[in-house]
Amino acid sequence: MSRLVVTPDTTPGQPELTTEDPDRIAQALAPIGVRFERWPDSVAVDPEAESDAILAAYRPHLDALMAGRAGSADVLRLRPGNAAYPAMRQKFLDEHIHTEDEVRFFIDGGGHFILHANGRVYDAYCTANDLISVPSGLKHWFDAGLQPHATVLRIYTDSSGWTPHYTGDAISALFPAV
């Protein structure tokens, strides 16, 4: 189940909001420019299917999402036992920004987008059927945990915009995923 925990950035472990209500999550994230939506569970596709089959199944949703702008999508699978995962995980655990919006749709599994804005830390745990769009320039980090399990659509205009630009702030160590 999706969850949002909002904590002042000066008081780790003392949240001021915890909710699993998708509408409340969207309302709480909107003021910092983050789009959060819960899409209906209307696409029947096996999360272990080939990437092309997954993309084809979600094509109508992707076309609507990317309407009027160039873009493409791919499928990312995070699974336990992936030898490359520990290095990939470490790359995104420190606070950083991107030069383009980071748009993700969770087909299954989950992961934490932890956002830092306006003196607060927003830990948005996204699960199946969640769409999150983190605007370019918003400080954040991501964690799918030690034993990751997620199948995610990544939507982008230019994949070079995914390069993390680290802020140098050690705040992510104070606010690990909850």
Backbone torsions as a table, in degrees:
resi	resn	phi	psi	omega
1	MET	NA	137.8	177.6
2	SER	-62.2	151.0	-178.8
3	ARG	-154.2	146.2	173.4
4	LEU	-128.5	130.1	174.5
5	VAL	-122.0	122.4	-179.5
6	VAL	-113.5	127.2	-175.8
7	THR	-134.0	136.4	172.4
8	PRO	-57.0	140.2	-174.5
9	ASP	-72.4	-1.7	177.2
10	THR	-102.0	-5.2	-175.8
11	THR	-134.8	71.0	177.2
12	PRO	-53.9	142.2	177.1
13	GLY	81.8	3.7	-179.8
14	GLN	-125.3	71.3	-176.6
15	PRO	-65.6	148.1	175.6
16	GLU	-102.7	-12.2	177.2
17	LEU	-150.8	133.6	170.1
18	THR	-136.3	125.3	-179.6
19	THR	-148.5	149.0	173.6
20	GLU	-114.9	6.7	-180.0
21	ASP	-82.0	116.6	-177.0
22	PRO	-57.4	-36.5	178.8
23	ASP	-67.5	-41.1	179.1
24	ARG	-67.4	-38.1	176.5
25	ILE	-59.8	-48.5	-179.9
26	ALA	-60.4	-42.8	-179.9
27	GLN	-64.1	-39.8	-178.0
28	ALA	-71.9	-30.4	-178.0
29	LEU	-87.3	-24.5	-176.6
30	ALA	-56.2	-41.7	-178.8
31	PRO	-62.6	-19.5	176.9
32	ILE	-100.9	12.4	174.2
33	GLY	84.1	8.3	-178.8
34	VAL	-90.7	129.8	176.4
35	ARG	-94.0	127.6	176.1
36	PHE	-131.4	129.0	177.9
37	GLU	-139.2	149.5	172.3
38	ARG	-108.9	110.4	-179.8
39	TRP	-82.2	146.5	177.0
40	PRO	-62.0	148.4	179.6
41	ASP	-81.2	70.0	-173.6
42	SER	-111.1	-3.4	-178.9
43	VAL	-102.7	120.2	179.4
44	ALA	-96.2	99.8	177.8
45	VAL	-147.8	140.0	177.5
46	ASP	-74.5	124.7	179.9
47	PRO	-61.7	-14.6	177.7
48	GLU	-95.3	1.2	179.2
49	ALA	-63.8	164.4	175.7
50	GLU	-59.0	149.6	-178.3
51	SER	-56.1	-41.3	-179.5
52	ASP	-61.4	-37.6	179.1
53	ALA	-68.0	-40.2	178.2
54	ILE	-65.0	-46.8	179.4
55	LEU	-61.3	-40.1	178.7
56	ALA	-64.3	-40.9	-179.2
57	ALA	-64.3	-35.8	-178.3
58	TYR	-94.4	1.7	-175.7
59	ARG	-51.1	-47.2	179.7
60	PRO	-58.5	-39.6	178.3
61	HIS	-68.0	-42.2	179.6
62	LEU	-64.4	-43.1	179.1
63	ASP	-60.3	-42.2	178.8
64	ALA	-66.2	-40.0	-179.3
65	LEU	-66.3	-38.2	-176.1
66	MET	-97.0	10.6	-176.2
67	ALA	-51.8	129.7	175.2
68	GLY	79.1	3.0	177.3
69	ARG	-141.5	149.2	178.2
70	ALA	-68.7	149.7	177.9
71	GLY	174.3	169.6	176.8
72	SER	-149.1	175.0	-178.2
73	ALA	-142.3	155.4	171.5
74	ASP	-141.9	177.5	-177.9
75	VAL	-115.1	130.0	175.8
76	LEU	-115.1	130.2	174.8
77	ARG	-115.9	127.3	174.8
78	LEU	-113.5	122.4	-177.2
79	ARG	-137.5	149.7	174.0
80	PRO	-59.5	148.1	176.8
81	GLY	88.4	-6.0	177.2
82	ASN	-72.0	114.5	-175.5
83	ALA	-60.6	-26.9	-178.7
84	ALA	-84.5	-13.4	-173.3
85	TYR	-62.3	-45.3	-177.8
86	PRO	-55.3	-40.6	178.3
87	ALA	-69.4	-39.6	178.7
88	MET	-64.2	-43.8	179.9
89	ARG	-60.3	-46.8	-177.4
90	GLN	-59.8	-35.3	-178.2
91	LYS	-60.2	-30.3	-174.9
92	PHE	-109.7	5.9	179.6
93	LEU	-80.2	-20.3	178.5
94	ASP	-91.0	148.6	-179.5
95	GLU	-59.6	133.8	-178.5
96	HIS	-154.3	173.6	172.6
97	ILE	-128.9	168.4	173.1
98	HIS	-126.9	159.8	-179.7
99	THR	-91.7	3.0	170.9
100	GLU	-142.0	162.2	179.6
101	ASP	-59.4	142.2	176.5
102	GLU	-103.3	105.4	-175.2
103	VAL	-111.6	124.8	-178.6
104	ARG	-135.4	142.1	173.4
105	PHE	-125.4	124.5	-177.1
106	PHE	-89.3	118.0	177.5
107	ILE	-83.4	-42.2	172.0
108	ASP	-154.1	171.4	-179.3
109	GLY	73.0	-154.1	-178.3
110	GLY	-168.7	171.0	178.1
111	GLY	-169.4	159.4	-177.0
112	HIS	-102.0	120.3	164.4
113	PHE	-96.6	117.3	-177.9
114	ILE	-111.4	117.2	-169.4
115	LEU	-110.7	144.1	-177.8
116	HIS	-125.8	111.1	-178.2
117	ALA	-157.9	147.7	173.2
118	ASN	52.7	38.7	176.8
119	GLY	74.8	16.9	-179.3
120	ARG	-135.3	157.1	173.0
121	VAL	-114.8	126.0	-178.1
122	TYR	-111.8	109.3	178.0
123	ASP	-96.2	100.6	-178.9
124	ALA	-99.2	105.8	176.5
125	TYR	-88.4	113.4	-177.3
126	CYS	-100.4	141.0	-179.8
127	THR	-132.0	-173.9	-176.9
128	ALA	-49.3	133.5	179.1
129	ASN	79.0	10.6	176.6
130	ASP	-95.9	134.8	171.2
131	LEU	-111.5	131.2	174.5
132	ILE	-131.7	138.0	176.3
133	SER	-128.3	111.7	180.0
134	VAL	-96.4	118.7	-175.5
135	PRO	-67.3	150.9	177.7
136	SER	-56.0	143.2	178.0
137	GLY	85.0	-8.4	178.8
138	LEU	-82.6	126.4	-179.3
139	LYS	-68.4	134.6	-177.7
140	HIS	-165.0	174.2	169.4
141	TRP	-148.1	166.4	-175.4
142	PHE	-134.7	141.6	176.8
143	ASP	-146.6	124.7	174.3
144	ALA	-102.0	8.2	174.9
145	GLY	87.8	176.1	-178.8
146	LEU	-72.2	-31.0	178.5
147	GLN	-119.2	77.9	-172.1
148	PRO	-68.7	146.6	169.9
149	HIS	-148.9	105.6	178.3
150	ALA	-160.4	143.8	167.4
151	THR	-121.5	122.6	-169.2
152	VAL	-133.4	137.6	168.3
153	LEU	-87.0	129.1	175.0
154	ARG	-107.0	123.2	-177.6
155	ILE	-112.4	131.2	-176.0
156	TYR	-153.4	163.4	173.8
157	THR	-96.9	-46.8	-178.0
158	ASP	-141.6	114.6	-174.6
159	SER	-61.7	-18.3	176.8
160	SER	-66.1	-20.5	177.3
161	GLY	-69.0	-10.7	178.8
162	TRP	-81.0	-11.7	-179.2
163	THR	-59.2	124.4	179.5
164	PRO	-74.3	135.3	173.6
165	HIS	-112.0	105.9	-172.0
166	TYR	-73.8	142.2	-178.8
167	THR	-85.0	-22.0	-176.2
168	GLY	85.5	-3.8	178.0
169	ASP	-81.9	132.4	-178.5
170	ALA	-87.4	16.0	-175.1
171	ILE	-58.8	-30.7	-177.3
172	SER	-62.6	-28.1	177.7
173	ALA	-69.1	-27.0	179.6
174	LEU	-83.1	-19.9	-176.6
175	PHE	-128.7	69.1	175.4
176	PRO	-68.6	161.8	179.1
177	ALA	-54.6	139.2	-179.3
178	VAL	-101.2	NA	NA
